[in-house]
Amino acid sequence: MISNKLIVLTCLCSVLWVTTIHAQHAEQPLVDTIVEVFIEKANLPGLSLAVSKDENVIFAKGYGYADIKSQLPMSTDTRLRTASVAKVITTTALARLVSEEKVDLDAPIKTYIPYIDDMYAHLTTRQLAGHTSGMPHRPEGSNYKKKQYTSIKETVLLMDTPLLFTPDTDYKYSTHAFNLIAAVIEGASQKSFENYLNGSIFSSLDMNHTYAENINTLSKEDATLYYIKNDKLRPEKLTNASYKLPGAGFRSTPIDLVHMMQAYTNGFISKESVNSIFKSHQLINGKKTNVGITWRSSYDPFGNRTIEHAGSWRGTRTVVVHYPDENMNIAIMINADCPIFIEETAHILINIFREHPTSEPKPKDLHHTINVAYTFNDTKGDYKGTLSLDGIKGKLTVSNNPLLNTSPIYYLGYKNHYAVVTQYGLMYANIDQTPVINGNLYLYHTRNSTNPTEGTPLAVLTVD
């Protein structure tokens, strides 16, 4: 078995295999540097990303390998497993039908699915897509996973267990709920789910590399999927995804995913429907979930509002983030099953493409021993470490802390914004050099109601 570290060294010591398309932003080298260091730090086989502004893809690139054994480079056309980003692909199809007034999100799904079990007939599409229906995450057992299903009806009927709670009284993530949503799409469109997506969504939105995964018909255009065990990359044993196609079973590319986001801004989906799709659901008790029709609303550490969704499943980690106030989008896909802070990573990378003031003074060089007050999941610890900066790059080293130990740092070009590269992804740090060195490091994930920097930082850095 090839050592993952050897793979990374081979990749970095030679010319890193990349494929780039469309216009490249002037700050692209910083993205390259950060992504390449991240791949090495996180022991990843490959990564593909795309960024768009308005109707244009302004950056797209593949890094590392789509297949290690054959040393096939990751390309912008390499198709990767979407995992739960499939849910927003399904939701885009649903939103189109809502825009055409063919689906009422608040009508009982029995309206569109005549064969639905009476136990679920009263549920609404809004409840299913907002994860407030009480639908279990997936059916019980595992035998159903071995079959290649040929119809949405077959997968809908896999679930025959009671609801977990009365609809709209709680939030519980459910992948199986999207089989029912696909059935709603079929009933409203009078087409099979796949035919509707292929004919009315993928072709219309220039999603030329998106399709329903079938593990028996993959080609060299499909990335090999991996998982990490004992610091080694191992090929993932492919599991049939047809039982959850609408919620996790597509292959796609980051370019296709940012193309998809044009539907929410160019009139393909009406403005009224977009507002309804993005609006947070509210439980009976008045609590907002920060989830609308599938899409999660949040904020990045720079104070920007985001609409996003991520995925993780057997050989992949994915995310797509939409910035409604700027009409910018970023999609990232990794061909490894890995616990990456994927939202934070996307937020930091897309920030490099924003227009920033050019008069910012270069940060001072510094080399300090620091105190680190660390808080995570109510666990607190005080550590010693070092913080070194050579102008725009440096290193944070914290002894006895596996997350922060020896993490490269990069200045993002303005104010006090820095990216910290850890083995679990990029993290945001705000480091102030006046009058004395101090900084805060944040870990925040998604569904934030306010700027995450208004919350408790993961670590507080102060000079010893």
VENZI-V925658 format. One line per field, one symbol per residue. phi: phi as a letter, one per 40 degrees, with the letter a starting at -180 (. if undefined). A space follows every 10 residues. Layout:
phi->???
This chain:
phi->.ccccccccc cccccccabb bgcbcccddc cdccccccdc ccfbcaabaa bbbfbbccaa abbgbcacdc fcccbccccb ccfccdcccc cccccccccc gcbbcbcdcd dbbcccddcb dccbcccccc gbcgcdcacc gaccccbccb acddcdccca bcccacdgba bacbccdccc cccccccccg bcdccccccb bcccbfccbb accbccbcbc cbccbbbbaf gbcbccccbd bccbdcbabc babdcccccd ccdcbbgdbc dccdcccccc cbcdcgcccf bccgcccabc ccgccbbaab aaafgaabab bbbccbfbab bbbbcacacc cccdccdccc cccccbdccc ccdccaabcb cbcbbafgcb abbbabbbbb gcaaabbbcg bccbcfbcbb cchafbcbbb cbcbhcbcbb bbbbcbcaab bbbagagcca dcccccccab bbcc
